[in-house]
Amino acid sequence: MTSIESVTLDVADPTAAKRFYTAAFGLETQIRLRTSEAPTTGFRGFTPTLTVSQPANVGSLIGAALDAGATTLKPAAKSLWATAGSYKPRTERSGRSRPRRTDR
């Protein structure tokens, strides 16, 4: 089986991003973060994707991200081929309030 030992992400605020990924998924050593050299307000060209064995795990992972402060982009839903959803991680410091989960 092939596995990935770590992933490096360019982010605006590595401290906030580390806090998010640690709180949401327990990724302390598997994710490496560095300060982005190019300013951006949107998509950088890459979307990390995680494939899990059971549809319920999709909801659990997205729920963990929301609990850590992420914003829902596409709620988890079943499609013809898979159950999927997407979120925007909270990886920058801001004064805004933390979003609430609405699926409980």
C-alpha positions as a Python dict, from the first residue, in 0.01 Angstrom:
ca = {
    (1, 'M'): (0, 0, 0),
    (2, 'T'): (122, 350, -81),
    (3, 'S'): (104, 619, 183),
    (4, 'I'): (196, 983, 221),
    (5, 'E'): (416, 1070, 513),
    (6, 'S'): (360, 1444, 502),
    (7, 'V'): (212, 1728, 298),
    (8, 'T'): (344, 2084, 284),
    (9, 'L'): (95, 2370, 247),
    (10, 'D'): (164, 2737, 178),
    (11, 'V'): (-58, 2942, 407),
    (12, 'A'): (-88, 3305, 512),
    (13, 'D'): (-61, 3223, 883),
    (14, 'P'): (125, 2899, 968),
    (15, 'T'): (48, 2928, 1340),
    (16, 'A'): (-329, 2952, 1281),
    (17, 'A'): (-315, 2676, 1018),
    (18, 'K'): (-127, 2442, 1255),
    (19, 'R'): (-386, 2511, 1523),
    (20, 'F'): (-668, 2427, 1277),
    (21, 'Y'): (-520, 2105, 1134),
    (22, 'T'): (-418, 1981, 1479),
    (23, 'A'): (-762, 2052, 1629),
    (24, 'A'): (-958, 1915, 1332),
    (25, 'F'): (-760, 1605, 1241),
    (26, 'G'): (-478, 1557, 1490),
    (27, 'L'): (-219, 1627, 1219),
    (28, 'E'): (85, 1750, 1403),
    (29, 'T'): (373, 1576, 1226),
    (30, 'Q'): (205, 1482, 897),
    (31, 'I'): (136, 1837, 782),
    (32, 'R'): (405, 2094, 723),
    (33, 'L'): (318, 2459, 688),
    (34, 'R'): (512, 2749, 549),
    (35, 'T'): (433, 3114, 497),
    (36, 'S'): (308, 3181, 148),
    (37, 'E'): (537, 3399, -57),
    (38, 'A'): (260, 3506, -297),
    (39, 'P'): (-45, 3691, -165),
    (40, 'T'): (-380, 3547, -267),
    (41, 'T'): (-744, 3573, -173),
    (42, 'G'): (-855, 3248, -330),
    (43, 'F'): (-774, 2917, -497),
    (44, 'R'): (-404, 2833, -531),
    (45, 'G'): (-450, 2549, -777),
    (46, 'F'): (-453, 2250, -542),
    (47, 'T'): (-728, 2085, -344),
    (48, 'P'): (-625, 1812, -100),
    (49, 'T'): (-868, 1519, -118),
    (50, 'L'): (-913, 1238, 131),
    (51, 'T'): (-1080, 909, 37),
    (52, 'V'): (-1236, 712, 321),
    (53, 'S'): (-1392, 367, 337),
    (54, 'Q'): (-1739, 454, 465),
    (55, 'P'): (-1983, 737, 380),
    (56, 'A'): (-2033, 815, 751),
    (57, 'N'): (-1663, 895, 778),
    (58, 'V'): (-1708, 1182, 532),
    (59, 'G'): (-1954, 1352, 766),
    (60, 'S'): (-1729, 1287, 1064),
    (61, 'L'): (-1425, 1442, 899),
    (62, 'I'): (-1613, 1746, 772),
    (63, 'G'): (-1776, 1779, 1114),
    (64, 'A'): (-1432, 1779, 1278),
    (65, 'A'): (-1320, 2054, 1039),
    (66, 'L'): (-1630, 2261, 1117),
    (67, 'D'): (-1578, 2215, 1490),
    (68, 'A'): (-1224, 2349, 1442),
    (69, 'G'): (-1359, 2663, 1271),
    (70, 'A'): (-1390, 2571, 901),
    (71, 'T'): (-1666, 2706, 678),
    (72, 'T'): (-1885, 2474, 470),
    (73, 'L'): (-1843, 2516, 95),
    (74, 'K'): (-2047, 2209, -2),
    (75, 'P'): (-2231, 2003, 260),
    (76, 'A'): (-2161, 1629, 266),
    (77, 'A'): (-2409, 1455, 38),
    (78, 'K'): (-2443, 1128, -150),
    (79, 'S'): (-2397, 1137, -527),
    (80, 'L'): (-2397, 865, -789),
    (81, 'W'): (-2034, 766, -721),
    (82, 'A'): (-1956, 875, -366),
    (83, 'T'): (-2045, 1073, -60),
    (84, 'A'): (-1853, 1399, -65),
    (85, 'G'): (-1843, 1752, 68),
    (86, 'S'): (-1596, 2037, 97),
    (87, 'Y'): (-1497, 2305, 342),
    (88, 'K'): (-1268, 2604, 368),
    (89, 'P'): (-1024, 2561, 656),
    (90, 'R'): (-982, 2840, 903),
    (91, 'T'): (-612, 2900, 863),
    (92, 'E'): (-587, 3272, 926),
    (93, 'R'): (-634, 3480, 1235),
    (94, 'S'): (-941, 3698, 1219),
    (95, 'G'): (-1185, 3874, 1444),
    (96, 'R'): (-1484, 3688, 1303),
    (97, 'S'): (-1678, 3449, 1514),
    (98, 'R'): (-1641, 3076, 1472),
    (99, 'P'): (-1906, 2921, 1245),
    (100, 'R'): (-2148, 2675, 1401),
    (101, 'R'): (-2232, 2328, 1284),
    (102, 'T'): (-2590, 2300, 1170),
    (103, 'D'): (-2606, 1923, 1115),
    (104, 'R'): (-2652, 1821, 1479),
}
